[in-house]
Amino acid sequence: QNSPFAAVGKVLLTSLSEQELDGYLQRVKLKSYTPYTITSKKYLKKDLKLIRERGYSFVNEEYMVGVSCVAVPNL
């Protein structure tokens, strides 16, 4: 259930349709791991929209303090 907090997980979530994403977000609980973890489903959806627009995901300390991650979808 940690996928939203890693760059790769967010890239995978961007491949879901809006309906699939809504279903996923109804089932998952967004747990806070650091002060930077996204715990709002509304904000996560905005972040996923930005990832789709720019073509890559960048996560900074959302899952572990001091750790950043970048992911790009393999199209």
Steps between C-alpha positions, in 0.01 A plus 500: 500500500801734492487563126377862512806608699766388254564658163453166323168443675376841395602437139305173511195679641506746209428210264162438666180642357317756711249234603775251594686767697186598690440134587859462619479814712181373664682184609834643612579694816764768450725454802751767601861379508674838513391864535507511117274201429191580295204391713224684311339305217410828332863617511624160381270528196643847428853360530416217260359752250827694516700179449295420188557852364876510552565133418691395813456463874723660763451411866692683771494350850138382479579146616834542677677817616818558302390288203391639162393303196429562131307269267405515134245274331632258241271580208 
